[in-house]
Amino acid sequence: MEVLETLAVALGFATLAGLNLYLVVLVTGLAINQGWVDVSSTYPELMVIGDPAVVTAAGIFFCLEFFSDKVPWVDSLWDSVHTLIRPVGGSLLAIQTLGPTEPAFEVIIALLAGGTTMLAHGFKSGTRLAINASPEPVSNIAASVTEDIAVLGGLALMSVNPILAAVFFLTFLAISAYLTPKLFRRMKGFFWLVANKFVSFFSKPDEERLLHGGLTSSENQKLGKLLGRKPEPLWSARVLVGRCKKFPQFTPATFGRLITEEHDLGSLHFVGKRFWKLYHTELVLDGLEITHEHRFFSEDVVLYDLAGNRKLVLKLPAGHRAMATRVVESLIASRDRGITTMPSDRLMMA
């Protein structure tokens, strides 16, 4: 039982460090320094955390995190900086908890603890990035306070019943393992939009080349297999899938290519990548309204019905306003069974 409790405490430190490393060190250090808990016989290697210098340093960094963690976008920048710091801190806490062991075993524990901390950190940072899509700071403050309370509650439960705490931590990690890939897709999409926004300040994209550059060999092969013939796209555009309300065939936060096919007017083809594999979906445009909405980080092509039941947002990078306009005009023409070709001079007019 003693071995299980030690492993449970190490697991707890590694997990909670992914949420707020400095708060974990600060509270644990204060508890040891002030004699609230006695670890001299159970976890003697943790006594170093009670050193006044360690407590002071943790307190300073916690104050910095306390405020930065509640400001939209600043919290995501802070998380980015700590992508390496938190796993290292979680590994060190876990190793100190276990005490002196064989060097090979320490390496294994460091890898496992670092991975655990990274998983919790990924869930936290991904959640914050999703929250930052909202224009108000209340969600950020609520999330930050919730995380701090969770850390304090986790530490308290570890001191009372480490085994029960481990059950909660394992449940949290299982949920994180399921949700984190979805959150990281959002992070990848966000950084793609930010990078293109930055580039748009210095150069104008060659939208004609982007629209008529053709499909990759994999995309061409995927579409051709489903069509049963060689694809003949009128145009294609790389997009990021945004909101998908009642469009289950699309996966949010995935990249893909919109394609209007010459012999398939009235439909929109999409070849995207999900779980490292290409997938295809065909969307019938009949009954859908199509419009262009300008955003700070993107130019959105929005497809929706007037009843308000369905809505699909496909994001082009910022600076591609003319391209988004042309895509919308082409889709409307395709929907109405009109001519979907887009003369090159339309770009100049836009």
N, C-alpha and C positions, 0 to 999 in steps of 0.2 A: 504493500500500500504506500509506503514511504517513497518508493521509486516512482510509482504512478503520480503521486502528488508533486514530486519534483518535476516530472515531465509536463504535468498540467500547468505548473507555474511558468515553466519555460515557454510553453505554447501560448500562455496568456500574455507574457511580455512581448513575444514576437508579434502576436496579433494586434495588441493595443498600440504597439510602436508604429504600426502602419497608419493609425488614425491620428495620433499626436504623440510623437516620441518625447518631446520635451516635457509635456505634462506627466507622462509616465515616470520619467526620471526624477522630475521635481517632487511629485507626491511620494514616490517610493523613497527618495533620498530624505525628505522631511520626516517621513514615518520612522526611518532608521535612525536619523540624527536625534530626533526628539524622544526616542524610546517608545513610540506607539506600537511598534512591532519589534520582536527580538529575533533576528536572523543569524545571530552569532553561532548557534549550534546547528541550525537546519540548513541555512544557505550562507555560510561564512564569506564566500567570495563576493556577495552582494554588499558587504559592509562598506566597500569603497564608494558606493553610490551615496552614502550618508556623509561623505566628506564635505565640509562647508564650501570648498571651492567648486565641487561638482554641483551642489545644490544651487549655489549662486549663479553659475553659468547656465544651468537648466532654467532657472527663474528668468534670467535675462532673455534667453531665446524663446521661452514660453510667452513672455510679454510681447515680443515681436510677432510671434505667430498668432497670439490672441487677437491682435488688431488686424493684421494682414489677412487672416483667415475669414474675416467678415466683410471684406470689400470685394465686390464683383470683379472678376478677371485678375485682381491682385492675388486672390487665393489660388487661382490656377497657376499663376506664375510661381508662387511660393511652392506649390506642390511639384511643379516641374523641377525646381532647384533641389527638392528633397527626394527625387526619384532614386538617387544613390544613397543619400544620407540615412533615410529611414531603414532600408534593408540592412545596412551596415550596423546601425544602432540596435535593431532588433536581434541581429546575430550575436552581437556582443552581450546583450542582456541575457539571452538564452544560454550562452556559454558560461557567463558568470554564475547563473543560477545552478547549472549542473556541477560546477566546481572542476577541480583538476581531473582530467581524463586522458586517455590515449590520444596522441596527436591526430591520428587518422579519424577517430571518433569525433574529435572537435571539428574537423573539417566537414564531416557529414552533418553534424548538428548545425554548423554555420550555414551550410547550403540549404538545409531544410528550414531553418529559422528565417534566413534571408528570403526564401521563396514565400514563406507564410506572410512575412511583413510586406513583401512586394504585392501579394494578392490583396491584402487589406488596403494598402496604399493605392493600388489600381482602382479598387472599388470607390474609395474616397475621392480620388482625383477625377475619375470618370463621372461620378455623380455631380461633383462641383461644376464640371464643364457643362453638363446638361442643365444644371440650375442656372448657370450664367446666361443661358439663352433668354431668360426672362429679364425684363428691363428694370426690375426693382430689387433693392438690396435685402428685403425682408427674408426671402428664401435663404439667402446666404447666411444671414445671422442665425436663423432658426436651425439650419444644418450644422453650423459651427457649434452652437450651444448643445445641440443633440449629441454631437460627437464627443464633446468634452464630458457631458454627463455619462455617456456610454463608457468612456475611459475610467472615470471615477467609480462608476458602478462595477465595472469589470475588476478593477483593483480591489475594491471592497469585497467582492464575492470570492476572489482568489485568496484573500486572507482568511475568509471564513470557511469556504468549502471549495478547494481547488478542483476536485473532480467534477462537481456540478458546474463550475466555471468553464472547465474544458469542454463540457457538453455544449454550452452556449457558444463558445468560440468555434467549435467544429461546425455547428449549425450555421453560424455567420459566414465561415469560410466557404461552406458548400454553396450558400446563396451567392456569395461573391464570385465564386468560380463560374456560376451560371450567368450572372449578369455582367461581369467585367468585360468579356469579349464584346458584348453589345455596346457597353460604354466606351470601350477603346475604339470601336468603329466610329463612334461620334467624335472622339478626340482626333482621329485621323482625318475625318472630314473637316473638322474645324480648322486644323492646322493647314490643310490644303486650301481652304477658303482664305485664311489669313495670309498665307504665302502669296497667293494670286492677287490679293488686294494690295499687298506691298509692291509686287511687280507692276501692277497697273499704274502706279504713280510715276513710273520711269519709262514704260514702253507701252505701245498700243499693240494688242494682239492681232495677228494675221487671221482674221475671222474666216476669210474665204478659204484659206488652207485648212483651218480647223474643221470647217463644215464639209469640205470635199476631199479630205485627206485619205478617205477610205478606211476600211476596217482592218484590224490586225488579223493575222492568219487564223488565230484561235477563234476570234469573233466571227470571221467569215465562214469558218468550218462549222461552228455551232449553228449559225443561222441557216446555212445551206443544207445542213442535215435535216432541220425541221421543215424547211420549205420544200425539200426534195428537188432542188435545182440550184443553179448558181445565183446567189443574191445579186440584185441590181439596185443598190441604194441610190436614191436621189441625193440624200445628204445624211450625215450622221454627226452626232455631237456628244462628247463625253460630259456626263452630268453626275451629280451627287443626289441620291434620293433623299428627300426630306420627309415631311409629314405624309403619312399614308393612312387616311381615314377610309375604311371600307374598300381598300385596294390590297387584299391579302396576297396577291401575286408579287407585290413589290416588298422588298426588305429595307426598312429605314436605315440611313447612314451607310449605304453601300454605293460603290461606284459602278457605273455602267455606261453603255452607249445607246442613245436614242437613234432609231433608224426609221426613215420613211422609205418603203420599198416601192419601186416603180410599178410593179404589177399587183400591188396589194393596197390600193387607195382606200381610205376610210379606216385604216388601222395604223397603230403605232407599235413598232417592235422595240424591245428593250433587251439587250444582252448585258447582264451584270455579273459580278463576282461575289459569291457567298461561300464562306468556309473554304476558300482557296479553289473553288470550282465555279465554272461559268454556268449561269442559268439563263433561260430565255422565257420571256413572257410577251404575249401579244395583247394589246389593248384596243378594243373597238371604240372609236371616238364618237360614234353616234350617241346623241343625248348628253354630251359633255360640253360645258362652256370652257373656253381656253383663253387665258389672259397672261399678261406679263406684269410682275410686281418687282419694283426696284427695292433692294435691301442694301444695307451698308456693306455687307460682306459678300453679297451674291446678287445675281439676276435670276429671279424665280419664274419658271414656267409653271403655271398653276392650272390644273384640270379639275373641274368640279361640276356637280349638278345643282340646278336651281333649288331643289328641295333641301339642300344643305346636308344631305346624308353622306355624300362621298367627297373626298378632297385628296388630291395628289399634288405634291410640290416637288419639282425637279429643279435642282440648283445648278446654274452656270456660274463660273467665277465672276467676281466683280470686274468691271471694265469691259464686259461682253454684252453691253446693252443692245447694240445693233444686232448682234447675233441672236439674242433672246427674242427680239422683235421679229426677226426673220423666221425663227423656229415657230413662234406662235402663229404668224401669218400662214406658214406652210401647213401647220396642223389644222388650222381652220379650213383652209382650202381642201385638205385631204378629207376632213370630216364632211364637208359639203360635196365631196366627190368632184372637186374642181381640179385645176392644174396645180401640181405641187412643186413644180420647178421654181427656183428662186433666181431670177436674173442677177448677174454679178453687180449690175449698177444699183440694185436696191440697197446694197450695203453702203454705197457712197451717199445715197439719199438719206439713209438712217443716221 
